[in-house]
Amino acid sequence: MSTPFDLDNDAAYRLWRDAKRASHPLQAQDLVVDVADPRALTNAERQALLQRCATANMAIYRSPLTNEDKGIPRKLAAQLGLHQLDANWLADEDGISPIAVAPSGGDRPAFIPYTNRGIKWHTDGYYHPGSRHIKAMVLHCVRAASEGGGTALMDHEMAYIALREANPNWVNALMAPDAMTIPARLDDDGVARPEQTGPVFSVDAESGALHMRYTARTRSIQWKDDQITSDATGFLSRLLDSDGPHVFRLRLDSGMGLVCNNVLHDRAAFVDDPRHPRLLYRARYLDRVDGPAQVQPWASPSG
Protein backbone atom coordinates (compact mmCIF):
# COMPACT_ATOMS: atom_id res chain seq x y z
CA MET A 1 0.00 0.00 0.00
CA SER A 2 1.31 3.42 -0.97
CA THR A 3 1.69 5.59 2.12
CA PRO A 4 3.07 9.05 2.84
CA PHE A 5 4.31 7.80 6.21
CA ASP A 6 7.14 5.78 4.66
CA LEU A 7 10.30 7.78 5.35
CA ASP A 8 11.76 6.49 2.08
CA ASN A 9 8.82 7.88 0.08
CA ASP A 10 9.46 11.58 0.32
CA ALA A 11 7.48 12.48 -2.81
CA ALA A 12 4.30 10.89 -1.44
CA TYR A 13 4.88 12.57 1.91
CA ARG A 14 5.23 16.02 0.35
CA LEU A 15 2.02 15.63 -1.67
CA TRP A 16 0.12 14.48 1.41
CA ARG A 17 1.67 17.18 3.64
CA ASP A 18 0.78 20.00 1.26
CA ALA A 19 -2.80 18.77 0.86
CA LYS A 20 -3.13 18.33 4.62
CA ARG A 21 -1.87 21.81 5.41
CA ALA A 22 -4.06 23.42 2.75
CA SER A 23 -7.28 21.83 4.04
CA HIS A 24 -6.69 21.85 7.80
CA PRO A 25 -8.93 24.05 9.98
CA LEU A 26 -7.39 27.23 11.33
CA GLN A 27 -9.33 27.52 14.60
CA ALA A 28 -11.45 25.44 16.94
CA GLN A 29 -14.66 27.06 15.70
CA ASP A 30 -14.01 25.59 12.25
CA LEU A 31 -14.56 22.12 13.74
CA VAL A 32 -18.09 22.87 14.98
CA VAL A 33 -21.19 21.46 13.27
CA ASP A 34 -24.66 22.31 14.56
CA VAL A 35 -26.93 19.26 14.55
CA ALA A 36 -30.60 19.08 15.49
CA ASP A 37 -30.44 15.49 16.81
CA PRO A 38 -27.17 13.53 16.94
CA ARG A 39 -29.19 10.30 17.01
CA ALA A 40 -30.67 11.02 13.58
CA LEU A 41 -28.34 13.16 11.50
CA THR A 42 -29.47 14.74 8.28
CA ASN A 43 -27.34 13.96 5.25
CA ALA A 44 -25.90 17.49 5.33
CA GLU A 45 -25.00 17.17 9.04
CA ARG A 46 -23.39 13.77 8.50
CA GLN A 47 -21.35 14.99 5.53
CA ALA A 48 -20.19 18.05 7.47
CA LEU A 49 -18.94 15.85 10.32
CA LEU A 50 -17.25 13.41 7.94
CA GLN A 51 -15.58 16.26 6.05
CA ARG A 52 -14.05 17.68 9.21
CA CYS A 53 -12.86 14.24 10.31
CA ALA A 54 -11.34 13.72 6.86
CA THR A 55 -9.33 16.94 7.04
CA ALA A 56 -8.59 17.22 10.78
CA ASN A 57 -9.37 13.75 12.19
CA MET A 58 -11.98 15.37 14.44
CA ALA A 59 -15.24 17.28 14.54
CA ILE A 60 -17.28 18.97 17.26
CA TYR A 61 -21.05 18.68 17.17
CA ARG A 62 -23.37 21.07 18.99
CA SER A 63 -26.93 19.99 19.75
CA PRO A 64 -29.88 20.94 21.98
CA LEU A 65 -30.00 17.46 23.58
CA THR A 66 -29.01 17.69 27.24
CA ASN A 67 -30.63 14.58 28.70
CA GLU A 68 -28.77 11.61 30.18
CA ASP A 69 -29.01 9.27 27.22
CA LYS A 70 -26.07 7.06 26.28
CA GLY A 71 -27.85 6.33 23.04
CA ILE A 72 -26.77 9.77 21.83
CA PRO A 73 -23.05 8.97 21.37
CA ARG A 74 -23.75 5.36 20.35
CA LYS A 75 -26.26 6.25 17.62
CA LEU A 76 -24.16 9.17 16.39
CA ALA A 77 -21.12 6.90 16.11
CA ALA A 78 -22.98 4.26 14.12
CA GLN A 79 -23.97 6.86 11.51
CA LEU A 80 -20.29 7.69 11.04
CA GLY A 81 -19.13 4.11 10.58
CA LEU A 82 -18.22 3.28 14.17
CA HIS A 83 -19.57 -0.06 15.40
CA GLN A 84 -16.84 -1.95 17.29
CA LEU A 85 -17.06 -0.56 20.83
CA ASP A 86 -14.05 -1.20 23.05
CA ALA A 87 -15.63 -2.45 26.26
CA ASN A 88 -12.86 -1.58 28.70
CA TRP A 89 -13.11 -2.83 32.27
CA LEU A 90 -14.24 0.50 33.76
CA ALA A 91 -16.98 1.03 31.18
CA ASP A 92 -20.62 0.22 31.89
CA GLU A 93 -22.08 -3.03 30.61
CA ASP A 94 -23.06 -1.32 27.34
CA GLY A 95 -19.40 -0.45 26.69
CA ILE A 96 -19.85 3.30 27.27
CA SER A 97 -18.03 5.01 30.15
CA PRO A 98 -19.72 7.73 32.23
CA ILE A 99 -16.87 10.18 32.86
CA ALA A 100 -17.62 11.89 36.17
CA VAL A 101 -16.04 12.29 39.60
CA ALA A 102 -16.53 8.84 41.08
CA PRO A 103 -17.59 8.37 44.70
CA SER A 104 -15.10 6.74 47.04
CA GLY A 105 -15.00 2.98 46.91
CA GLY A 106 -14.65 0.79 43.85
CA ASP A 107 -11.96 1.01 41.16
CA ARG A 108 -12.78 4.24 39.34
CA PRO A 109 -11.50 6.82 41.88
CA ALA A 110 -7.96 5.48 41.40
CA PHE A 111 -7.95 6.64 37.78
CA ILE A 112 -7.61 10.32 36.82
CA PRO A 113 -10.51 10.50 34.31
CA TYR A 114 -12.87 9.77 37.22
CA THR A 115 -11.53 12.64 39.33
CA ASN A 116 -11.59 16.43 38.89
CA ARG A 117 -7.86 16.63 38.22
CA GLY A 118 -6.29 17.64 34.94
CA ILE A 119 -5.20 14.98 32.47
CA LYS A 120 -1.99 15.39 30.48
CA TRP A 121 -1.81 15.05 26.70
CA HIS A 122 -2.53 11.54 25.47
CA THR A 123 -4.32 9.39 22.96
CA ASP A 124 -6.86 6.94 24.32
CA GLY A 125 -5.83 3.32 24.87
CA TYR A 126 -2.09 3.97 24.70
CA TYR A 127 -1.69 1.02 27.09
CA HIS A 128 -3.48 -1.39 24.72
CA PRO A 129 -1.73 -3.98 22.52
CA GLY A 130 -1.43 -3.36 18.80
CA SER A 131 -4.27 -5.79 18.12
CA ARG A 132 -6.64 -3.55 20.10
CA HIS A 133 -5.83 -0.02 18.99
CA ILE A 134 -8.43 2.60 19.86
CA LYS A 135 -8.94 4.15 16.44
CA ALA A 136 -11.86 6.48 17.17
CA MET A 137 -13.78 8.00 20.03
CA VAL A 138 -16.96 9.91 20.78
CA LEU A 139 -17.07 12.13 23.87
CA HIS A 140 -20.54 13.53 24.59
CA CYS A 141 -21.14 16.22 27.22
CA VAL A 142 -24.30 15.90 29.31
CA ARG A 143 -23.26 18.54 31.87
CA ALA A 144 -20.19 20.74 31.97
CA ALA A 145 -18.34 21.61 35.17
CA SER A 146 -19.17 24.86 36.91
CA GLU A 147 -15.55 25.96 36.38
CA GLY A 148 -12.76 24.58 34.21
CA GLY A 149 -12.72 21.24 32.44
CA GLY A 150 -11.64 22.62 29.09
CA THR A 151 -10.04 20.45 26.44
CA ALA A 152 -7.08 20.94 24.14
CA LEU A 153 -6.96 19.01 20.88
CA MET A 154 -4.33 18.39 18.23
CA ASP A 155 -4.60 16.34 15.09
CA HIS A 156 -1.91 13.66 15.47
CA GLU A 157 -1.12 13.97 11.76
CA MET A 158 -0.14 17.61 12.28
CA ALA A 159 2.12 16.51 15.13
CA TYR A 160 3.69 13.97 12.77
CA ILE A 161 4.31 16.68 10.16
CA ALA A 162 5.93 18.97 12.75
CA LEU A 163 8.26 16.19 13.86
CA ARG A 164 9.16 15.09 10.34
CA GLU A 165 9.84 18.64 9.19
CA ALA A 166 12.07 19.28 12.21
CA ASN A 167 13.99 16.00 11.98
CA PRO A 168 12.89 12.85 10.09
CA ASN A 169 15.09 10.78 12.39
CA TRP A 170 12.77 11.71 15.26
CA VAL A 171 9.85 10.14 13.40
CA ASN A 172 11.96 7.06 12.74
CA ALA A 173 12.74 6.80 16.46
CA LEU A 174 9.08 7.09 17.43
CA MET A 175 8.11 4.41 14.90
CA ALA A 176 10.51 1.93 16.51
CA PRO A 177 8.71 -1.12 17.94
CA ASP A 178 10.33 -0.55 21.33
CA ALA A 179 9.90 3.25 21.54
CA MET A 180 7.42 3.31 24.43
CA THR A 181 6.64 0.80 27.16
CA ILE A 182 3.73 0.93 29.59
CA PRO A 183 4.61 -1.24 32.61
CA ALA A 184 2.21 -3.92 33.78
CA ARG A 185 -0.60 -2.87 36.08
CA LEU A 186 -0.87 -5.04 39.17
CA ASP A 187 -3.78 -5.67 41.49
CA ASP A 188 -4.40 -7.98 44.45
CA ASP A 189 -4.76 -10.94 42.09
CA GLY A 190 -1.52 -10.32 40.21
CA VAL A 191 -1.11 -8.85 36.72
CA ALA A 192 -4.31 -6.99 35.81
CA ARG A 193 -2.84 -5.65 32.55
CA PRO A 194 0.41 -6.95 31.03
CA GLU A 195 3.31 -4.73 30.02
CA GLN A 196 2.82 -3.17 26.57
CA THR A 197 5.71 -2.14 24.37
CA GLY A 198 5.23 -0.58 20.96
CA PRO A 199 5.75 2.43 18.70
CA VAL A 200 4.31 5.91 19.07
CA PHE A 201 3.50 6.21 15.36
CA SER A 202 2.35 3.27 13.27
CA VAL A 203 0.43 2.76 10.04
CA ASP A 204 -2.89 0.94 10.22
CA ALA A 205 -2.61 -2.13 8.02
CA GLU A 206 -6.26 -2.03 6.98
CA SER A 207 -6.70 1.64 6.09
CA GLY A 208 -3.15 2.93 5.65
CA ALA A 209 -3.98 5.69 8.13
CA LEU A 210 -1.55 7.00 10.73
CA HIS A 211 -2.14 5.80 14.28
CA MET A 212 -0.58 7.43 17.34
CA ARG A 213 -0.03 5.92 20.78
CA TYR A 214 1.14 8.52 23.28
CA THR A 215 0.98 9.84 26.81
CA ALA A 216 2.73 12.85 28.33
CA ARG A 217 2.59 11.37 31.81
CA THR A 218 5.95 10.82 33.47
CA ARG A 219 4.93 7.99 35.81
CA SER A 220 4.11 4.44 34.72
CA ILE A 221 5.88 4.86 31.39
CA GLN A 222 9.31 3.87 30.08
CA TRP A 223 10.77 5.51 26.99
CA LYS A 224 13.51 3.84 25.00
CA ASP A 225 16.78 4.87 26.62
CA ASP A 226 18.61 6.62 23.79
CA GLN A 227 19.29 10.24 22.85
CA ILE A 228 17.26 10.31 19.65
CA THR A 229 14.09 9.13 21.43
CA SER A 230 14.68 11.63 24.23
CA ASP A 231 15.08 14.46 21.72
CA ALA A 232 11.96 13.40 19.81
CA THR A 233 9.75 13.20 22.90
CA GLY A 234 11.14 16.51 24.16
CA PHE A 235 10.19 18.20 20.89
CA LEU A 236 6.73 16.65 20.99
CA SER A 237 6.16 17.76 24.57
CA ARG A 238 7.11 21.35 23.75
CA LEU A 239 4.89 21.31 20.67
CA LEU A 240 1.84 20.19 22.63
CA ASP A 241 2.40 22.71 25.41
CA SER A 242 2.70 25.58 22.96
CA ASP A 243 -0.01 27.87 21.67
CA GLY A 244 0.75 26.80 18.14
CA PRO A 245 -1.82 27.25 15.36
CA HIS A 246 -2.81 23.58 15.35
CA VAL A 247 -3.49 23.27 19.09
CA PHE A 248 -7.21 23.91 19.53
CA ARG A 249 -8.55 24.83 22.97
CA LEU A 250 -12.27 24.70 23.77
CA ARG A 251 -14.82 23.51 26.29
CA LEU A 252 -17.59 21.06 25.60
CA ASP A 253 -20.85 22.43 26.96
CA SER A 254 -24.05 20.52 27.54
CA GLY A 255 -25.28 18.92 24.31
CA MET A 256 -21.88 19.19 22.59
CA GLY A 257 -19.55 16.37 21.70
CA LEU A 258 -16.29 15.36 20.05
CA VAL A 259 -16.00 12.66 17.41
CA CYS A 260 -12.47 11.88 16.32
CA ASN A 261 -9.95 9.39 15.04
CA ASN A 262 -8.30 9.30 18.49
CA VAL A 263 -6.48 12.61 18.21
CA LEU A 264 -4.18 13.99 20.89
CA HIS A 265 -6.11 15.61 23.72
CA ASP A 266 -5.88 16.77 27.32
CA ARG A 267 -8.27 17.98 30.02
CA ALA A 268 -7.98 20.86 32.45
CA ALA A 269 -8.83 20.44 36.13
CA PHE A 270 -12.33 21.50 37.09
CA VAL A 271 -14.68 22.42 39.91
CA ASP A 272 -18.07 20.72 40.09
CA ASP A 273 -21.43 22.08 41.06
CA PRO A 274 -22.52 19.43 43.62
CA ARG A 275 -26.14 19.77 42.46
CA HIS A 276 -25.26 19.32 38.78
CA PRO A 277 -21.90 17.49 38.57
CA ARG A 278 -19.97 17.25 35.34
CA LEU A 279 -20.91 14.21 33.23
CA LEU A 280 -19.62 13.07 29.86
CA TYR A 281 -20.16 9.80 28.03
CA ARG A 282 -17.12 8.26 26.35
CA ALA A 283 -17.41 5.62 23.65
CA ARG A 284 -14.16 4.20 22.27
CA TYR A 285 -14.00 2.25 19.03
CA LEU A 286 -11.78 -0.19 17.19
CA ASP A 287 -13.00 1.33 13.87
CA ARG A 288 -12.12 4.63 12.21
CA VAL A 289 -14.65 7.26 11.18
CA ASP A 290 -15.87 6.67 7.64
CA GLY A 291 -13.52 8.25 5.12
CA PRO A 292 -14.37 10.17 1.95
CA ALA A 293 -14.68 8.21 -1.27
CA GLN A 294 -11.86 9.92 -3.15
CA VAL A 295 -8.42 9.14 -4.51
CA GLN A 296 -5.71 10.26 -2.11
CA PRO A 297 -3.25 12.75 -3.65
CA TRP A 298 -0.19 10.58 -2.94
CA ALA A 299 -1.61 7.32 -4.37
CA SER A 300 -0.42 6.05 -7.71
CA PRO A 301 -3.05 5.08 -10.34
CA SER A 302 -2.41 1.41 -9.55
CA GLY A 303 -2.32 1.82 -5.81
C-alpha positions as CSV (number, residue, x, y, z in Angstrom):
1,M,0.0,0.0,0.0
2,S,1.3,3.4,-1.0
3,T,1.7,5.6,2.1
4,P,3.1,9.1,2.8
5,F,4.3,7.8,6.2
6,D,7.1,5.8,4.7
7,L,10.3,7.8,5.4
8,D,11.8,6.5,2.1
9,N,8.8,7.9,0.1
10,D,9.5,11.6,0.3
11,A,7.5,12.5,-2.8
12,A,4.3,10.9,-1.4
13,Y,4.9,12.6,1.9
14,R,5.2,16.0,0.4
15,L,2.0,15.6,-1.7
16,W,0.1,14.5,1.4
17,R,1.7,17.2,3.6
18,D,0.8,20.0,1.3
19,A,-2.8,18.8,0.9
20,K,-3.1,18.3,4.6
21,R,-1.9,21.8,5.4
22,A,-4.1,23.4,2.8
23,S,-7.3,21.8,4.0
24,H,-6.7,21.8,7.8
25,P,-8.9,24.0,10.0
26,L,-7.4,27.2,11.3
27,Q,-9.3,27.5,14.6
28,A,-11.5,25.4,16.9
29,Q,-14.7,27.1,15.7
30,D,-14.0,25.6,12.3
31,L,-14.6,22.1,13.7
32,V,-18.1,22.9,15.0
33,V,-21.2,21.5,13.3
34,D,-24.7,22.3,14.6
35,V,-26.9,19.3,14.5
36,A,-30.6,19.1,15.5
37,D,-30.4,15.5,16.8
38,P,-27.2,13.5,16.9
39,R,-29.2,10.3,17.0
40,A,-30.7,11.0,13.6
41,L,-28.3,13.2,11.5
42,T,-29.5,14.7,8.3
43,N,-27.3,14.0,5.3
44,A,-25.9,17.5,5.3
45,E,-25.0,17.2,9.0
46,R,-23.4,13.8,8.5
47,Q,-21.4,15.0,5.5
48,A,-20.2,18.0,7.5
49,L,-18.9,15.9,10.3
50,L,-17.3,13.4,7.9
51,Q,-15.6,16.3,6.0
52,R,-14.0,17.7,9.2
53,C,-12.9,14.2,10.3
54,A,-11.3,13.7,6.9
55,T,-9.3,16.9,7.0
56,A,-8.6,17.2,10.8
57,N,-9.4,13.7,12.2
58,M,-12.0,15.4,14.4
59,A,-15.2,17.3,14.5
60,I,-17.3,19.0,17.3
61,Y,-21.1,18.7,17.2
62,R,-23.4,21.1,19.0
63,S,-26.9,20.0,19.7
64,P,-29.9,20.9,22.0
65,L,-30.0,17.5,23.6
66,T,-29.0,17.7,27.2
67,N,-30.6,14.6,28.7
68,E,-28.8,11.6,30.2
69,D,-29.0,9.3,27.2
70,K,-26.1,7.1,26.3
71,G,-27.8,6.3,23.0
72,I,-26.8,9.8,21.8
73,P,-23.0,9.0,21.4
74,R,-23.7,5.4,20.4
75,K,-26.3,6.3,17.6
76,L,-24.2,9.2,16.4
77,A,-21.1,6.9,16.1
78,A,-23.0,4.3,14.1
79,Q,-24.0,6.9,11.5
80,L,-20.3,7.7,11.0
81,G,-19.1,4.1,10.6
82,L,-18.2,3.3,14.2
83,H,-19.6,-0.1,15.4
84,Q,-16.8,-1.9,17.3
85,L,-17.1,-0.6,20.8
86,D,-14.1,-1.2,23.1
87,A,-15.6,-2.5,26.3
88,N,-12.9,-1.6,28.7
89,W,-13.1,-2.8,32.3
90,L,-14.2,0.5,33.8
91,A,-17.0,1.0,31.2
92,D,-20.6,0.2,31.9
93,E,-22.1,-3.0,30.6
94,D,-23.1,-1.3,27.3
95,G,-19.4,-0.5,26.7
96,I,-19.8,3.3,27.3
97,S,-18.0,5.0,30.2
98,P,-19.7,7.7,32.2
99,I,-16.9,10.2,32.9
100,A,-17.6,11.9,36.2
101,V,-16.0,12.3,39.6
102,A,-16.5,8.8,41.1
103,P,-17.6,8.4,44.7
104,S,-15.1,6.7,47.0
105,G,-15.0,3.0,46.9
106,G,-14.7,0.8,43.8
107,D,-12.0,1.0,41.2
108,R,-12.8,4.2,39.3
109,P,-11.5,6.8,41.9
110,A,-8.0,5.5,41.4
111,F,-7.9,6.6,37.8
112,I,-7.6,10.3,36.8
113,P,-10.5,10.5,34.3
114,Y,-12.9,9.8,37.2
115,T,-11.5,12.6,39.3
116,N,-11.6,16.4,38.9
117,R,-7.9,16.6,38.2
118,G,-6.3,17.6,34.9
119,I,-5.2,15.0,32.5
120,K,-2.0,15.4,30.5
121,W,-1.8,15.1,26.7
122,H,-2.5,11.5,25.5
123,T,-4.3,9.4,23.0
124,D,-6.9,6.9,24.3
125,G,-5.8,3.3,24.9
126,Y,-2.1,4.0,24.7
127,Y,-1.7,1.0,27.1
128,H,-3.5,-1.4,24.7
129,P,-1.7,-4.0,22.5
130,G,-1.4,-3.4,18.8
131,S,-4.3,-5.8,18.1
132,R,-6.6,-3.5,20.1
133,H,-5.8,0.0,19.0
134,I,-8.4,2.6,19.9
135,K,-8.9,4.1,16.4
136,A,-11.9,6.5,17.2
137,M,-13.8,8.0,20.0
138,V,-17.0,9.9,20.8
139,L,-17.1,12.1,23.9
140,H,-20.5,13.5,24.6
141,C,-21.1,16.2,27.2
142,V,-24.3,15.9,29.3
143,R,-23.3,18.5,31.9
144,A,-20.2,20.7,32.0
145,A,-18.3,21.6,35.2
146,S,-19.2,24.9,36.9
147,E,-15.5,26.0,36.4
148,G,-12.8,24.6,34.2
149,G,-12.7,21.2,32.4
150,G,-11.6,22.6,29.1
151,T,-10.0,20.4,26.4
152,A,-7.1,20.9,24.1
153,L,-7.0,19.0,20.9
154,M,-4.3,18.4,18.2
155,D,-4.6,16.3,15.1
156,H,-1.9,13.7,15.5
157,E,-1.1,14.0,11.8
158,M,-0.1,17.6,12.3
159,A,2.1,16.5,15.1
160,Y,3.7,14.0,12.8
161,I,4.3,16.7,10.2
162,A,5.9,19.0,12.7
163,L,8.3,16.2,13.9
164,R,9.2,15.1,10.3
165,E,9.8,18.6,9.2
166,A,12.1,19.3,12.2
167,N,14.0,16.0,12.0
168,P,12.9,12.8,10.1
169,N,15.1,10.8,12.4
170,W,12.8,11.7,15.3
171,V,9.9,10.1,13.4
172,N,12.0,7.1,12.7
173,A,12.7,6.8,16.5
174,L,9.1,7.1,17.4
175,M,8.1,4.4,14.9
176,A,10.5,1.9,16.5
177,P,8.7,-1.1,17.9
178,D,10.3,-0.6,21.3
179,A,9.9,3.2,21.5
180,M,7.4,3.3,24.4
181,T,6.6,0.8,27.2
182,I,3.7,0.9,29.6
183,P,4.6,-1.2,32.6
184,A,2.2,-3.9,33.8
185,R,-0.6,-2.9,36.1
186,L,-0.9,-5.0,39.2
187,D,-3.8,-5.7,41.5
188,D,-4.4,-8.0,44.4
189,D,-4.8,-10.9,42.1
190,G,-1.5,-10.3,40.2
191,V,-1.1,-8.8,36.7
192,A,-4.3,-7.0,35.8
193,R,-2.8,-5.7,32.5
194,P,0.4,-6.9,31.0
195,E,3.3,-4.7,30.0
196,Q,2.8,-3.2,26.6
197,T,5.7,-2.1,24.4
198,G,5.2,-0.6,21.0
199,P,5.7,2.4,18.7
200,V,4.3,5.9,19.1
201,F,3.5,6.2,15.4
202,S,2.4,3.3,13.3
203,V,0.4,2.8,10.0
204,D,-2.9,0.9,10.2
205,A,-2.6,-2.1,8.0
206,E,-6.3,-2.0,7.0
207,S,-6.7,1.6,6.1
208,G,-3.2,2.9,5.6
209,A,-4.0,5.7,8.1
210,L,-1.6,7.0,10.7
211,H,-2.1,5.8,14.3
212,M,-0.6,7.4,17.3
213,R,0.0,5.9,20.8
214,Y,1.1,8.5,23.3
215,T,1.0,9.8,26.8
216,A,2.7,12.9,28.3
217,R,2.6,11.4,31.8
218,T,5.9,10.8,33.5
219,R,4.9,8.0,35.8
220,S,4.1,4.4,34.7
221,I,5.9,4.9,31.4
222,Q,9.3,3.9,30.1
223,W,10.8,5.5,27.0
224,K,13.5,3.8,25.0
225,D,16.8,4.9,26.6
226,D,18.6,6.6,23.8
227,Q,19.3,10.2,22.8
228,I,17.3,10.3,19.6
229,T,14.1,9.1,21.4
230,S,14.7,11.6,24.2
231,D,15.1,14.5,21.7
232,A,12.0,13.4,19.8
233,T,9.8,13.2,22.9
234,G,11.1,16.5,24.2
235,F,10.2,18.2,20.9
236,L,6.7,16.7,21.0
237,S,6.2,17.8,24.6
238,R,7.1,21.4,23.8
239,L,4.9,21.3,20.7
240,L,1.8,20.2,22.6
241,D,2.4,22.7,25.4
242,S,2.7,25.6,23.0
243,D,0.0,27.9,21.7
244,G,0.8,26.8,18.1
245,P,-1.8,27.2,15.4
246,H,-2.8,23.6,15.3
247,V,-3.5,23.3,19.1
248,F,-7.2,23.9,19.5
249,R,-8.6,24.8,23.0
250,L,-12.3,24.7,23.8
251,R,-14.8,23.5,26.3
252,L,-17.6,21.1,25.6
253,D,-20.8,22.4,27.0
254,S,-24.1,20.5,27.5
255,G,-25.3,18.9,24.3
256,M,-21.9,19.2,22.6
257,G,-19.6,16.4,21.7
258,L,-16.3,15.4,20.1
259,V,-16.0,12.7,17.4
260,C,-12.5,11.9,16.3
261,N,-9.9,9.4,15.0
262,N,-8.3,9.3,18.5
263,V,-6.5,12.6,18.2
264,L,-4.2,14.0,20.9
265,H,-6.1,15.6,23.7
266,D,-5.9,16.8,27.3
267,R,-8.3,18.0,30.0
268,A,-8.0,20.9,32.4
269,A,-8.8,20.4,36.1
270,F,-12.3,21.5,37.1
271,V,-14.7,22.4,39.9
272,D,-18.1,20.7,40.1
273,D,-21.4,22.1,41.1
274,P,-22.5,19.4,43.6
275,R,-26.1,19.8,42.5
276,H,-25.3,19.3,38.8
277,P,-21.9,17.5,38.6
278,R,-20.0,17.2,35.3
279,L,-20.9,14.2,33.2
280,L,-19.6,13.1,29.9
281,Y,-20.2,9.8,28.0
282,R,-17.1,8.3,26.3
283,A,-17.4,5.6,23.6
284,R,-14.2,4.2,22.3
285,Y,-14.0,2.2,19.0
286,L,-11.8,-0.2,17.2
287,D,-13.0,1.3,13.9
288,R,-12.1,4.6,12.2
289,V,-14.7,7.3,11.2
290,D,-15.9,6.7,7.6
291,G,-13.5,8.2,5.1
292,P,-14.4,10.2,1.9
293,A,-14.7,8.2,-1.3
294,Q,-11.9,9.9,-3.1
295,V,-8.4,9.1,-4.5
296,Q,-5.7,10.3,-2.1
297,P,-3.3,12.8,-3.7
298,W,-0.2,10.6,-2.9
299,A,-1.6,7.3,-4.4
300,S,-0.4,6.1,-7.7
301,P,-3.0,5.1,-10.3
302,S,-2.4,1.4,-9.6
303,G,-2.3,1.8,-5.8
